[in-house]
Amino acid sequence: MNKNQPLPWDHPRFRSWVAVARACQLMQQSLTRALAHLDIKPPHLDILVNLFRFEGISQQELARKLLVGRSNMSMLLPQMENRGLIERRGDKHDKRVLRLYLTEEGRRITEEAMTIQTALIDRTLSDAPIEQFEAIAVHMERIIGLLMQEERQPLELAGDQ
């Protein structure tokens, strides 16, 4: 960085990047506190909600949806299985694949946690018009697409060598 360049924190895009990151971090902290009595954390909720939406999803598909590695899954899933929240079953057609399902207790906890999360979102974001949030979502989804594309490019380039 040379003396003629503006400092990054003076740039509106940098300020926006930092604001989004901080808001994300604070929302995660708020959600963690709100879910504490259920003895789950946001990563557990991410798994539970995905199993609620996509019953029978494979571990690999779940990891891909959550943008996490197999090591994260291999730590969280046994904990949740031991608590009786989820169960893993072999795939009928491919013995190498494990499919994930909510237990009755897992479904109950998920529904309660989703109610808590929705209330937190409503409390936090209800002071602005819904159109603003729709615009923010469009921009964030564009950024997600760009970052995911960048994430894949090094792999694709390495494969070309």
N, C-alpha and C positions, 0 to 999 in steps of 0.2 A: 504494500500500500504506500503510495507516495504522498507527499505533503499537499499536493493539489487535489487529491481525491477527497470527497466528503466522507466523513466517518459513517460507518454502516448504520448506526442507530439514528442518524439524521434522515435516512431514506425511508419514504412511506412504506415501501414493500417490506423492508426489514422490520419496521415497527409493527406492521400487520402480522408478519411471520411470528414475531415474539408474542404478540397479543393472543394469537390463536394457540400457540404452544402453552402459554400461561393459563388461558381459559381451560384448555384441555386438562392440564395438570390439576387445577383447582376443582374442576368438575369431578375428576377421578377421586380426589381427596374427599369431597362432599359425599360422593356416592359410597365410598368406603365407610365413612362414618354412618351413613344412613342404613347400610346393609349389615353393620356389625352384629346386631342382635340375631341375625339369621346365620351368623358364622360363615358368611361367604364374602368374597372380595370381587371387585369388578372382573378379573379374569375368569372366575368361576361363573359369574353371571353371563359373560359373553358365551361361554360354552353352553350353559343351560338354555339361554334364549335361542341359540342356534339349534339345539336338539328339540326344543319346543316347536320351532318352525320347520325343521327338516328332520323329522324322526327317521332313524335308521341311517343317518349320514355316516360315511366311513371316517375313521380317524384322520386319514390323509386329506379328505375333502374339508373336514373341520379345520385342520391346521392351515390349509390354504385360505379358507374364508377369513380366518382370524389373523392371517399374516404372521404366523408364528412357526417355529421349527418343531420338529418331532420331539426334541428334548423337552420343550415346554409342555407339550402334550403328555409326554411320558411321566412328567412330574405331577401334573394336575389331575389327570384322569384316574389314577389309582386312589388318590385322596378322595375324590368324589365318589368313586365306586365303594370305597370302604365306609363312607358316610351313608351309603344307601341312596344316593341321589341319581346315579346313573348305572346302567349295566351295559357290558360289552358282549355282543353275540357274534359268533362267526357268520360269515356270509354263506348263504345256501349254495351259491354258484362258484365262489372262489374262496377256498379255505385260508388263503393268505390274508384276507380282508376281515377286519373287525368292524362291526356296525355298532353305533351308539344309540342308546335309548334312555329316556327318562324313566325313573321308577315313579310310583305313585307319590312318594315323598318328594322326589325331585320335581315333579310337576307342581306340587303344592308350593314348594319353596320358590320355584320359578315364577309362578303367578303372583305370589306376594312380593317378590323382588321387583317384578315388572311394574307393579302398582307403585312401589316406592320410587323407582327410577322415573316413571312418568310424572309423579307428583313433584319430584325434584326438578325435572325439566320444565314443567309448567310454572312452578314457583320462580325459577331462575329466569325464564325467557318470556314470561307473559306480558312484560311491559312494552314490547315493541310489536308493530303490525306483522302479521303472519307472512306478508309479501317479502319483508326484509329477510326472514329466515329461509324462504324459498330461494331468494337470490343468493344468500350465503351458501345454501346447500348446493346450488348449481356450481358456484365457484369452487367450493371444497371438493366436489366430485371431479371437477376438471383437474384440480391439483393432484388428487389421488391418482387419476388416470396418468398424468404426466410422470409422477413419481414411480408408479408401478411399471411404466414403460421404461424408465431409466434403470430400474432395478433389474429388468429382464435383459436389457441390452448387453451388459458385460458378459452374461451367460451366453447369449447368442454369438457375440464376437469371439469368445473363447472357443465356442464350438466350430467356428469357421477356420481355425488355425490348423 
